[in-house]
Amino acid sequence: MIRSIQQFFEVRLVSQVTVDPQSTDHRLQLATAALLIEMTRADHDISEIEQQEVTDAIQSTFELNDEDTQNLIELAEQQAKQATSLFEFTNLINNGFSREEKNQVIELLWRVAYADQYLEKHEQHLMRRLAGLLHISHNDYIAAKFRAREWAELDPEA
């Protein structure tokens, strides 16, 4: 079992040998989706609105159809459950995304945290950890937080 998990990460997440941009894009999408899923789990109360926000964020950010979005979420959920640390995901994002793209990931994470209209202390703690792991400046962290909070207040379904 452990060997199969290790092989999966080597092939799907960690391997930097491939230069196929589509494969790289898929790994980055998977890493981003896994972090979003981890945010839904931060407060130990996974709400439908948080799950819907993850789906919406993935679909709109990566311009995926419904089927591809669902497949990515299912795979990301498996990876999030099997991951030994967040570093596996944040390292990929650090190596594959620009500063602006990483700031977008942080904003998406804030949106998931605010989706249920309540920011729980465990969500806030996870946000701080992820911002550190993604090397997000304090100014960018706060700006993303404010944008997400404004978005949550304006969203009629949030």
CORJOMO-V759561 format. One record per run of one state. SS is the DSSP state (H for helix, E for strand, - for the rest). FROM is the first residue (numbers start at 1). TO is the last residue. If there is no record, write none. Layout:
SS&FROM&TO, SS&FROM&TO
This chain:
-&1&1, H&2&14, -&15&20, H&21&41, -&42&47, H&48&62, -&63&65, H&66&82, -&83&86, H&87&96, -&97&98, H&99&114, -&115&120, H&121&133, -&134&137, H&138&154, -&155&158
